[in-house]
Amino acid sequence: MADNRRLAQPSSTRPLVNEDLSPSTQLNTWFNVVTTQSTIIGEGSPEGVVPAVVTAEYMDLNGTAHNLMYRKRDADDGLGDTTKGWILV
């Protein structure tokens, strides 16, 4: 079965800010998820250069019709290097 990951909205029953107006834990967690799941934009291939989590997307501004989008397939190269594991999609 496919893993359908969606960006969940913050709960409407919990505050987004604390009494001192600092971001709540819920808001900080949501910001982290949004940042992690946003498309990364750059120039050139991300392989060996751009660290990311599995399922991340990267758009190459210098890419052409079939060399534009990459997806992070592998968590790392087996040695902990998270800049590896990108595939052209």
N, CA, C and O atoms as CSV, one atom per row, in Angstrom:
chain,resi,resn,atom,element,x,y,z
A,1,MET,N,N,0.840,-1.177,0.000
A,1,MET,CA,C,0.000,0.000,0.000
A,1,MET,C,C,0.889,1.246,0.000
A,1,MET,O,O,1.914,1.285,0.681
A,2,ALA,N,N,0.501,2.228,-0.745
A,2,ALA,CA,C,1.273,3.473,-0.833
A,2,ALA,C,C,1.199,4.244,0.474
A,2,ALA,O,O,0.186,4.217,1.173
A,3,ASP,N,N,2.275,4.923,0.786
A,3,ASP,CA,C,2.336,5.770,1.970
A,3,ASP,C,C,1.876,7.166,1.563
A,3,ASP,O,O,2.644,7.929,0.978
A,4,ASN,N,N,0.630,7.498,1.870
A,4,ASN,CA,C,0.073,8.796,1.494
A,4,ASN,C,C,0.314,9.799,2.609
A,4,ASN,O,O,-0.451,9.875,3.571
A,5,ARG,N,N,1.372,10.556,2.468
A,5,ARG,CA,C,1.711,11.553,3.479
A,5,ARG,C,C,1.088,12.875,3.096
A,5,ARG,O,O,1.221,13.336,1.963
A,6,ARG,N,N,0.416,13.474,4.039
A,6,ARG,CA,C,-0.191,14.776,3.819
A,6,ARG,C,C,0.259,15.712,4.914
A,6,ARG,O,O,0.567,15.303,6.034
A,7,LEU,N,N,0.287,16.950,4.566
A,7,LEU,CA,C,0.628,17.964,5.540
A,7,LEU,C,C,-0.623,18.275,6.347
A,7,LEU,O,O,-1.570,18.870,5.832
A,8,ALA,N,N,-0.625,17.875,7.597
A,8,ALA,CA,C,-1.786,18.107,8.454
A,8,ALA,C,C,-1.820,19.554,8.919
A,8,ALA,O,O,-0.784,20.156,9.201
A,9,GLN,N,N,-3.010,20.093,8.994
A,9,GLN,CA,C,-3.163,21.445,9.516
A,9,GLN,C,C,-2.996,21.415,11.028
A,9,GLN,O,O,-3.310,20.411,11.667
A,10,PRO,N,N,-2.503,22.506,11.603
A,10,PRO,CA,C,-2.434,22.567,13.064
A,10,PRO,C,C,-3.837,22.455,13.658
A,10,PRO,O,O,-4.815,22.887,13.049
A,11,SER,N,N,-3.923,21.882,14.828
A,11,SER,CA,C,-5.210,21.723,15.500
A,11,SER,C,C,-5.833,23.079,15.799
A,11,SER,O,O,-5.155,23.994,16.266
A,12,SER,N,N,-7.112,23.201,15.531
A,12,SER,CA,C,-7.810,24.461,15.818
A,12,SER,C,C,-8.195,24.570,17.289
A,12,SER,O,O,-8.668,25.617,17.731
A,13,THR,N,N,-7.995,23.494,18.051
A,13,THR,CA,C,-8.350,23.514,19.469
A,13,THR,C,C,-7.152,23.764,20.375
A,13,THR,O,O,-7.296,23.833,21.595
A,14,ARG,N,N,-5.963,23.902,19.776
A,14,ARG,CA,C,-4.759,24.164,20.564
A,14,ARG,C,C,-4.152,25.481,20.121
A,14,ARG,O,O,-4.174,25.802,18.933
A,15,PRO,N,N,-3.613,26.246,21.054
A,15,PRO,CA,C,-3.045,27.549,20.691
A,15,PRO,C,C,-1.776,27.411,19.851
A,15,PRO,O,O,-0.997,26.472,20.018
A,16,LEU,N,N,-1.591,28.364,18.948
A,16,LEU,CA,C,-0.392,28.386,18.115
A,16,LEU,C,C,0.738,29.170,18.768
A,16,LEU,O,O,1.903,29.020,18.400
A,17,VAL,N,N,0.389,29.999,19.731
A,17,VAL,CA,C,1.398,30.766,20.462
A,17,VAL,C,C,1.178,30.587,21.956
A,17,VAL,O,O,0.062,30.336,22.409
A,18,ASN,N,N,2.256,30.720,22.707
A,18,ASN,CA,C,2.189,30.651,24.162
A,18,ASN,C,C,1.731,31.997,24.714
A,18,ASN,O,O,1.597,32.967,23.967
A,19,GLU,N,N,1.495,32.055,26.008
A,19,GLU,CA,C,1.040,33.307,26.632
A,19,GLU,C,C,2.014,34.453,26.417
A,19,GLU,O,O,1.601,35.610,26.348
A,20,ASP,N,N,3.310,34.144,26.311
A,20,ASP,CA,C,4.308,35.197,26.087
A,20,ASP,C,C,4.475,35.519,24.597
A,20,ASP,O,O,5.396,36.236,24.207
A,21,LEU,N,N,3.573,34.979,23.773
A,21,LEU,CA,C,3.527,35.174,22.319
A,21,LEU,C,C,4.648,34.462,21.554
A,21,LEU,O,O,4.840,34.710,20.363
A,22,SER,N,N,5.381,33.588,22.228
A,22,SER,CA,C,6.368,32.761,21.527
A,22,SER,C,C,5.630,31.604,20.844
A,22,SER,O,O,4.546,31.222,21.286
A,23,PRO,N,N,6.200,31.046,19.779
A,23,PRO,CA,C,5.532,29.946,19.079
A,23,PRO,C,C,5.353,28.732,19.993
A,23,PRO,O,O,6.252,28.381,20.757
A,24,SER,N,N,4.195,28.105,19.906
A,24,SER,CA,C,3.936,26.899,20.691
A,24,SER,C,C,4.711,25.725,20.096
A,24,SER,O,O,5.213,25.805,18.974
A,25,THR,N,N,4.801,24.650,20.847
A,25,THR,CA,C,5.448,23.439,20.347
A,25,THR,C,C,4.738,22.954,19.095
A,25,THR,O,O,5.383,22.519,18.141
A,26,GLN,N,N,3.411,23.025,19.094
A,26,GLN,CA,C,2.629,22.604,17.926
A,26,GLN,C,C,3.011,23.416,16.692
A,26,GLN,O,O,3.188,22.852,15.612
A,27,LEU,N,N,3.139,24.730,16.839
A,27,LEU,CA,C,3.481,25.584,15.704
A,27,LEU,C,C,4.909,25.310,15.225
A,27,LEU,O,O,5.157,25.240,14.022
A,28,ASN,N,N,5.835,25.156,16.153
A,28,ASN,CA,C,7.217,24.843,15.771
A,28,ASN,C,C,7.301,23.513,15.027
A,28,ASN,O,O,8.037,23.392,14.048
A,29,THR,N,N,6.549,22.519,15.490
A,29,THR,CA,C,6.520,21.223,14.819
A,29,THR,C,C,5.951,21.366,13.415
A,29,THR,O,O,6.487,20.793,12.466
A,30,TRP,N,N,4.871,22.124,13.278
A,30,TRP,CA,C,4.246,22.331,11.974
A,30,TRP,C,C,5.202,23.052,11.017
A,30,TRP,O,O,5.326,22.666,9.855
A,31,PHE,N,N,5.880,24.101,11.508
A,31,PHE,CA,C,6.862,24.806,10.674
A,31,PHE,C,C,7.954,23.854,10.191
A,31,PHE,O,O,8.374,23.921,9.036
A,32,ASN,N,N,8.409,22.978,11.066
A,32,ASN,CA,C,9.446,22.015,10.705
A,32,ASN,C,C,8.960,21.085,9.594
A,32,ASN,O,O,9.698,20.802,8.650
A,33,VAL,N,N,7.726,20.614,9.706
A,33,VAL,CA,C,7.161,19.729,8.684
A,33,VAL,C,C,7.020,20.467,7.360
A,33,VAL,O,O,7.367,19.925,6.310
A,34,VAL,N,N,6.514,21.696,7.396
A,34,VAL,CA,C,6.350,22.493,6.174
A,34,VAL,C,C,7.702,22.713,5.505
A,34,VAL,O,O,7.834,22.549,4.292
A,35,THR,N,N,8.683,23.075,6.279
A,35,THR,CA,C,10.020,23.323,5.737
A,35,THR,C,C,10.611,22.055,5.135
A,35,THR,O,O,11.214,22.100,4.063
A,36,THR,N,N,10.444,20.940,5.808
A,36,THR,CA,C,10.990,19.670,5.346
A,36,THR,C,C,10.317,19.199,4.060
A,36,THR,O,O,10.969,18.594,3.209
A,37,GLN,N,N,9.010,19.472,3.908
A,37,GLN,CA,C,8.269,18.974,2.753
A,37,GLN,C,C,8.205,19.955,1.589
A,37,GLN,O,O,7.640,19.621,0.547
A,38,SER,N,N,8.752,21.127,1.728
A,38,SER,CA,C,8.737,22.105,0.642
A,38,SER,C,C,9.730,21.706,-0.445
A,38,SER,O,O,10.757,21.089,-0.164
A,39,THR,N,N,9.414,22.063,-1.684
A,39,THR,CA,C,10.321,21.791,-2.792
A,39,THR,C,C,11.587,22.628,-2.639
A,39,THR,O,O,11.521,23.834,-2.398
A,40,ILE,N,N,12.725,21.982,-2.780
A,40,ILE,CA,C,14.015,22.662,-2.728
A,40,ILE,C,C,14.330,23.137,-4.144
A,40,ILE,O,O,14.178,22.374,-5.098
A,41,ILE,N,N,14.759,24.363,-4.289
A,41,ILE,CA,C,15.059,24.920,-5.605
A,41,ILE,C,C,16.537,25.291,-5.661
A,41,ILE,O,O,17.057,25.934,-4.749
A,42,GLY,N,N,17.203,24.888,-6.723
A,42,GLY,CA,C,18.615,25.197,-6.872
A,42,GLY,C,C,19.054,25.089,-8.315
A,42,GLY,O,O,18.228,24.952,-9.218
A,43,GLU,N,N,20.339,25.151,-8.526
A,43,GLU,CA,C,20.905,25.063,-9.873
A,43,GLU,C,C,21.858,23.884,-9.935
A,43,GLU,O,O,22.795,23.790,-9.143
A,44,GLY,N,N,21.618,22.987,-10.875
A,44,GLY,CA,C,22.439,21.793,-11.006
A,44,GLY,C,C,21.853,20.625,-10.234
A,44,GLY,O,O,20.858,20.770,-9.523
A,45,SER,N,N,22.471,19.481,-10.380
A,45,SER,CA,C,22.022,18.264,-9.708
A,45,SER,C,C,22.223,18.384,-8.194
A,45,SER,O,O,23.233,18.925,-7.745
A,46,PRO,N,N,21.263,17.881,-7.405
A,46,PRO,CA,C,21.422,17.910,-5.953
A,46,PRO,C,C,22.319,16.788,-5.420
A,46,PRO,O,O,22.766,16.841,-4.275
A,47,GLU,N,N,22.581,15.777,-6.251
A,47,GLU,CA,C,23.333,14.599,-5.803
A,47,GLU,C,C,24.708,14.980,-5.268
A,47,GLU,O,O,25.518,15.593,-5.962
A,48,GLY,N,N,24.947,14.600,-4.018
A,48,GLY,CA,C,26.222,14.883,-3.378
A,48,GLY,C,C,26.369,16.303,-2.874
A,48,GLY,O,O,27.427,16.674,-2.366
A,49,VAL,N,N,25.308,17.115,-3.009
A,49,VAL,CA,C,25.391,18.525,-2.633
A,49,VAL,C,C,24.311,18.926,-1.629
A,49,VAL,O,O,24.593,19.611,-0.645
A,50,VAL,N,N,23.068,18.494,-1.883
A,50,VAL,CA,C,21.924,18.955,-1.092
A,50,VAL,C,C,21.472,17.869,-0.118
A,50,VAL,O,O,21.031,16.804,-0.551
A,51,PRO,N,N,21.572,18.118,1.197
A,51,PRO,CA,C,21.063,17.149,2.165
A,51,PRO,C,C,19.541,17.264,2.261
A,51,PRO,O,O,18.991,18.363,2.185
A,52,ALA,N,N,18.867,16.127,2.427
A,52,ALA,CA,C,17.409,16.147,2.540
A,52,ALA,C,C,16.918,14.826,3.105
A,52,ALA,O,O,17.670,13.858,3.216
A,53,VAL,N,N,15.628,14.809,3.464
A,53,VAL,CA,C,14.983,13.595,3.950
A,53,VAL,C,C,14.358,12.859,2.766
A,53,VAL,O,O,14.129,13.449,1.710
A,54,VAL,N,N,14.087,11.573,2.949
A,54,VAL,CA,C,13.445,10.764,1.916
A,54,VAL,C,C,12.115,11.405,1.526
A,54,VAL,O,O,11.387,11.900,2.386
A,55,THR,N,N,11.800,11.397,0.248
A,55,THR,CA,C,10.613,11.968,-0.412
A,55,THR,C,C,10.745,13.451,-0.716
A,55,THR,O,O,9.834,14.028,-1.310
A,56,ALA,N,N,11.839,14.086,-0.335
A,56,ALA,CA,C,12.017,15.506,-0.653
A,56,ALA,C,C,12.068,15.683,-2.166
A,56,ALA,O,O,12.476,14.779,-2.896
A,57,GLU,N,N,11.646,16.862,-2.627
A,57,GLU,CA,C,11.696,17.189,-4.051
A,57,GLU,C,C,12.681,18.327,-4.271
A,57,GLU,O,O,12.845,19.201,-3.420
A,58,TYR,N,N,13.330,18.301,-5.426
A,58,TYR,CA,C,14.300,19.326,-5.790
A,58,TYR,C,C,14.046,19.718,-7.237
A,58,TYR,O,O,13.888,18.852,-8.098
A,59,MET,N,N,14.005,21.023,-7.511
A,59,MET,CA,C,13.845,21.517,-8.876
A,59,MET,C,C,15.121,22.218,-9.301
A,59,MET,O,O,15.588,23.141,-8.634
A,60,ASP,N,N,15.684,21.770,-10.421
A,60,ASP,CA,C,16.902,22.344,-10.976
A,60,ASP,C,C,16.523,23.492,-11.906
A,60,ASP,O,O,15.929,23.268,-12.961
A,61,LEU,N,N,16.860,24.705,-11.522
A,61,LEU,CA,C,16.527,25.876,-12.337
A,61,LEU,C,C,17.235,25.870,-13.685
A,61,LEU,O,O,16.784,26.527,-14.624
A,62,ASN,N,N,18.334,25.138,-13.791
A,62,ASN,CA,C,19.060,25.038,-15.058
A,62,ASN,C,C,18.622,23.832,-15.881
A,62,ASN,O,O,19.142,23.603,-16.973
A,63,GLY,N,N,17.672,23.062,-15.363
A,63,GLY,CA,C,17.249,21.839,-16.033
A,63,GLY,C,C,16.448,22.101,-17.294
A,63,GLY,O,O,15.926,23.195,-17.508
A,64,THR,N,N,16.364,21.064,-18.127
A,64,THR,CA,C,15.558,21.120,-19.340
A,64,THR,C,C,14.355,20.202,-19.160
A,64,THR,O,O,14.171,19.632,-18.085
A,65,ALA,N,N,13.546,20.054,-20.181
A,65,ALA,CA,C,12.273,19.334,-20.089
A,65,ALA,C,C,12.331,18.020,-19.306
A,65,ALA,O,O,11.463,17.780,-18.466
A,66,HIS,N,N,13.307,17.179,-19.550
A,66,HIS,CA,C,13.353,15.884,-18.867
A,66,HIS,C,C,14.489,15.798,-17.852
A,66,HIS,O,O,14.844,14.705,-17.408
A,67,ASN,N,N,15.047,16.916,-17.492
A,67,ASN,CA,C,16.123,16.972,-16.499
A,67,ASN,C,C,15.846,18.078,-15.497
A,67,ASN,O,O,16.709,18.921,-15.249
A,68,LEU,N,N,14.671,18.085,-14.927
A,68,LEU,CA,C,14.247,19.205,-14.104
A,68,LEU,C,C,13.996,18.847,-12.640
A,68,LEU,O,O,14.443,19.558,-11.741
A,69,MET,N,N,13.282,17.747,-12.399
A,69,MET,CA,C,12.858,17.399,-11.044
A,69,MET,C,C,13.580,16.154,-10.526
A,69,MET,O,O,13.793,15.182,-11.251
A,70,TYR,N,N,13.944,16.221,-9.256
A,70,TYR,CA,C,14.587,15.104,-8.570
A,70,TYR,C,C,13.764,14.760,-7.334
A,70,TYR,O,O,13.086,15.619,-6.770
A,71,ARG,N,N,13.828,13.501,-6.922
A,71,ARG,CA,C,13.185,13.061,-5.694
A,71,ARG,C,C,14.219,12.319,-4.873
A,71,ARG,O,O,15.020,11.553,-5.407
A,72,LYS,N,N,14.196,12.552,-3.569
A,72,LYS,CA,C,15.129,11.873,-2.653
A,72,LYS,C,C,14.567,10.495,-2.355
A,72,LYS,O,O,13.548,10.366,-1.677
A,73,ARG,N,N,15.232,9.467,-2.862
A,73,ARG,CA,C,14.769,8.097,-2.698
A,73,ARG,C,C,15.414,7.409,-1.505
A,73,ARG,O,O,14.754,6.669,-0.776
A,74,ASP,N,N,16.699,7.654,-1.307
A,74,ASP,CA,C,17.445,6.963,-0.255
A,74,ASP,C,C,17.774,7.926,0.880
A,74,ASP,O,O,18.104,9.088,0.643
A,75,ALA,N,N,17.684,7.440,2.099
A,75,ALA,CA,C,17.968,8.284,3.262
A,75,ALA,C,C,19.407,8.787,3.245
A,75,ALA,O,O,19.678,9.943,3.573
A,76,ASP,N,N,20.327,7.903,2.860
A,76,ASP,CA,C,21.744,8.273,2.789
A,76,ASP,C,C,22.471,7.242,1.935
A,76,ASP,O,O,21.843,6.372,1.332
A,77,ASP,N,N,23.772,7.341,1.886
A,77,ASP,CA,C,24.571,6.429,1.058
A,77,ASP,C,C,25.012,5.177,1.810
A,77,ASP,O,O,25.861,4.429,1.325
A,78,GLY,N,N,24.447,4.949,2.978
A,78,GLY,CA,C,24.845,3.811,3.802
A,78,GLY,C,C,25.926,4.166,4.799
A,78,GLY,O,O,26.217,3.400,5.718
A,79,LEU,N,N,26.523,5.340,4.610
A,79,LEU,CA,C,27.566,5.816,5.518
A,79,LEU,C,C,27.130,7.081,6.250
A,79,LEU,O,O,27.921,7.705,6.958
A,80,GLY,N,N,25.852,7.454,6.069
A,80,GLY,CA,C,25.330,8.627,6.761
A,80,GLY,C,C,25.332,9.914,5.961
A,80,GLY,O,O,24.940,10.957,6.484
A,81,ASP,N,N,25.763,9.873,4.701
A,81,ASP,CA,C,25.790,11.081,3.869
A,81,ASP,C,C,24.401,11.322,3.285
A,81,ASP,O,O,24.000,10.645,2.339
A,82,THR,N,N,23.666,12.284,3.844
A,82,THR,CA,C,22.290,12.564,3.409
A,82,THR,C,C,22.220,13.407,2.141
A,82,THR,O,O,21.127,13.755,1.694
A,83,THR,N,N,23.372,13.741,1.552
A,83,THR,CA,C,23.365,14.455,0.269
A,83,THR,C,C,23.251,13.471,-0.897
A,83,THR,O,O,23.087,13.891,-2.043
A,84,LYS,N,N,23.336,12.180,-0.620
A,84,LYS,CA,C,23.250,11.145,-1.659
A,84,LYS,C,C,21.845,10.543,-1.669
A,84,LYS,O,O,21.111,10.642,-0.685
A,85,GLY,N,N,21.479,9.919,-2.788
A,85,GLY,CA,C,20.198,9.222,-2.879
A,85,GLY,C,C,19.137,9.937,-3.692
A,85,GLY,O,O,17.960,9.583,-3.616
A,86,TRP,N,N,19.529,10.937,-4.469
A,86,TRP,CA,C,18.588,11.663,-5.335
A,86,TRP,C,C,18.427,10.912,-6.652
A,86,TRP,O,O,19.398,10.366,-7.176
A,87,ILE,N,N,17.197,10.881,-7.195
A,87,ILE,CA,C,16.965,10.306,-8.517
A,87,ILE,C,C,16.211,11.313,-9.374
A,87,ILE,O,O,15.382,12.073,-8.872
A,88,LEU,N,N,16.502,11.312,-10.654
A,88,LEU,CA,C,15.825,12.176,-11.613
A,88,LEU,C,C,14.459,11.576,-11.900
A,88,LEU,O,O,14.354,10.383,-12.186
A,89,VAL,N,N,13.414,12.385,-11.827
A,89,VAL,CA,C,12.053,11.882,-12.103
A,89,VAL,C,C,11.442,12.589,-13.290
A,89,VAL,O,O,10.306,12.297,-13.665
